[in-house]
Amino acid sequence: MTKYRIVALDMDGTLLTSKKIVHPDTLHDINEATEKGIHVVYCSGRAPIEMKDYTDNISAMRYGICMSGALVYDFKEKKVIHSRAISNKHFKKIIQVAKIDDGMVHFLTENESIVRNDQITHMKDFNMEVYQPMFEAIARTVPDMMAEAEKHDSISKINIYFHSTKARKEAYEKLKDLPLSFAYSEKTSLEMTAPNVTKANGLSELASYLNIPMTETLGIGDGDNDRSFLNVVGLSVAMNNANEDIKAICKVITDDNDHNGTGKAIRKYCLENN
């Protein structure tokens, strides 16, 4: 029997190729691992609505650590296993700070993706152009994010997409004292979730739910927002396209996301010689 009973996969830059699809060989390796009783799970910054095209078509991946750990979800049973959200008392400051750079504020709830209607058409300005088709397909657009915020008691995750890394850093300095969890993602994005919400804690909640020790987990990722869970899994794997500092903390490095790096790691450490 394989040592690793949970394989946690980041999505963008890891499970997905640069064209935002799952490599056919990766899907084959995931299916084979699942047939052997291994739980291959999403460990993503995305919300369920942003994952739907994949979760509807990859039946082998039943569970997801979503929104960077704010939600742990069973896609088969459509059941929330664990959730935490940002209190509305922080919304005003977050939106005010975003306005300094006219940053694109993005609300993610368990069921919705919400953005300002005059920003969704030019996401290239925020270094997010690869996601524009998805946003146009699923996001609910509103004229004013502050007015929208007043309608919510809490929000699972808030992202701000900035024009530059400099603007992101300046905004983080103004927000870092809020009792929230922060992570850099993409080129110029800042992610915010409730206190102590991380991919690591989300994975721990799922492992506990499945009665599997963290020593029997394998994690694969590529970006700064993967750091927390790569630091706690039994075996940490960096994609070859990963940031250099992520490669430095991982025990092994696999191929890149356009050459089935995820599947190759699953095959080597979970399927071969087991």
N, C-alpha and C positions, 0 to 999 in steps of 0.2 A: 504493500500500500504506500502511496506517496506521502511524504512528510507534510506537504502543504495541502490543506483542505479548503482554504479560501484563497482565491486569487483576485486581488483588488486592482482594477484598471482605471486610471485616469482616462478621459475621453479624448479631448482635443490635444493632438500631438503625441498620443499614445495608442489608444484603440483605433482612432480615426486617422486616415491618411491626410495628406495636405489638401486633398479634394473633398474632405469631410465624408468619406465613405469607409466602410470596413473592408479591408483587404480580404478577398475570398479565402486565402490560406489561413488568415487569422480566424475567420469564422469556422473553418474546418477544425482548427486546433481547439477553439473554445468548445465546440460541440463534442469533440472527443474527450476533453477534460470533464465536461458535464456528465457524459455517459459513465465515467469512472467515479462519479459521486463527488467531484470537486465543485464547490460553489464559485463560479466565476462571476464577479459582481462589478457594477459600475462604482467608481469613486470620483465623482465629478463636481465641478462648480455649477453645472447646469441644473435647472429646475426640471421636474417631470415633463412639463409641457414642451420644453426644449429638447427632450430626449425621445419624444413620442415616435418619430420616424424610425428610430433604432429599436426601442423597446417593443414596438408592434411587430417587428420582423426578426428579432433575435430572441426566440423563446427560451433559449438555453440560459440567458442571464435574467434570473428571477428577481434578484435584489439590487437595490441601488442606494449608495450613500450620495445623496443629492444636495445641491446648493452648499457644497463645501462642508457637509456634515450637519446642516440645519435640519435635514429631513432624512430619515432612513425609511425606505419604502419597499414594500412587497408588490411588485408589478403584476404578479399572477393573481393574487388575492385582492389587489387594489386596496391595500391596507397600510396605514401609517404604523410603523414600529416605534419610531422615536421622532420628536420634533422640538425645536426651540426657535424663537423668533425675536427680532429686535423690537423693543418697546417704542411706542409712538413719541415718547418724550425726547428722543434723539433725532427725529426726522428733520426738524426745523434747522438745526445746526448743520446737518449733513448737506441739505439742499442749499443753504446759504454759502457754504464753503465751495460747493460745486459751481456756483454762479461766478466765482472769481475768474474761472477759465472758460465759462459757459460750457462746463463739462456736461456730458450726457448722463443723466441719472436714470438708473434702471431698477425698478422694483420687481422682485420675484416672490410670488406667494406659492402656496401649494398648487394652485390652479391657474395662475395668470403670470404673464410677462407684460410689464407696463412701462412705456416710454413716452417722451414728449413728441408730438406729431411733427414738429418742424425739424427734428434732428434725425429721424429714422431714414430720411432720404439721402443723407450725406455722411454715412458712417465711416467713410474713408478718412474724413477729417480727424476721426478718433482712433485711427489705425485698427478699425474693426470691419473693414469692407467684406472680408470673407464670410461674416455672419449676417450681412444685410439681407440676403434672400430669406433666411430663417426668421429674422425679425419681421420682415414684411409679411410673412406667412402667418405668424402666430401672435405677434404682439398686439396688445390693445393700446391705442394711442390716445393721449389726452393733451389738452392745450396748456395745462399748468400742473407741474408735479407737486407744488406746495398745496394746491387745492385738492389734488388727488390724495396726498398724504393725510389730510384731515379726515378722510373717509375710513382710515384703517387704524385699528387699535394696535396692531403689530404687523410686521412684514418679515418674512423668513430671511431674505437676503437683499442687500442693496449694493449695486455696483455703480461706480462712476467711471466713465470712459473719458480720458483727458486727451488734449491735443499733443502733449509732450510728457516725457518722463520728469522734466523739471516741474511742470504744473502738478503732476501726481505727487511728487515728493513734498511740495509746498502744502498741498491739501492735507496730506497725511500728517504733517507736523502740526497742523491746526486741529486735527481730529483725534490724534493718537491718545489723548487723555480721556476720551469717552470710554465707558466700560463695554467695549466691543472687541471682537476678534477681527484682525485685519490681515489681508494678504495681497501682494502684488500678483497680477496675472496679465496675460497677453503682453503687448508692448507698453501700453500706457494706462492700464486699468487698475482700479483699486476695489477690492472686494471687502464687504463688511457683513458680519453675522453677529449673533448674540454672543455674550461672554462665554468663553470656553468652548465655542463651537469651532471645531476643526475637522478635517477629514480623518485625522487620527482618532478623535473621540467618536466620530460617527462609525468608523470601522470597528472600534471597540464595542460599541453598542450592538452592532450586528453580530460580531463574534460571540458576545455574551448570549444574545438571543438564540443563536445556533448551537450554543454550548461547545464552542471551539476555542481553544487557547490561542492567544496572539502569536505564540511561537510557531503555530501551524498556519500562519498567513504569509502570503507572498504579495508584494506590492510593486506595481510598475507605473512610472510617471516620468515627466519631463520638465515640469515648471516649478516656480517658487511656491505656488499654492499646493504642491504635492509634498513639500518638505515634511510636514507634520506626520503624515502617515508613513512615509518612507523611513522615518526615524524610529518607528515602533513595530514594523512588521518583522516576521522571522527572517525573510530574505528580501532585501531591497534591490530593485532592478531599475536602472536608468536607461531610457532610450538613447540611441546614439545621437539623436537630434536634441537631446536635453541641454539645458543650461550647464555650463561647466561646474558651477557650484553644486548642482544637483548630482552630477556625475561623481563629484568628490565625496558625497555622503553615502553613496550606494555601494553595495558589496560587489555588484556585477553590472556590466553594461551590455545591452543587447543591440541589435540592428536598429535602424531608424524606422519611423512610422510608415514610410512608403515602401519598405521592404520586409514587411511582416515581422518587425522586431518583437511585437507583443506575442505573436504566435510562436516564434522561435524560443522565447523564454519559457512559455508554458510547456512547450514540447520538451525542452532540455531539462527543466527542473521538476516537472510534474508527470510527464508521460514516458520519457525514455528511462529504461532500467527500473521501472516501477511495476 
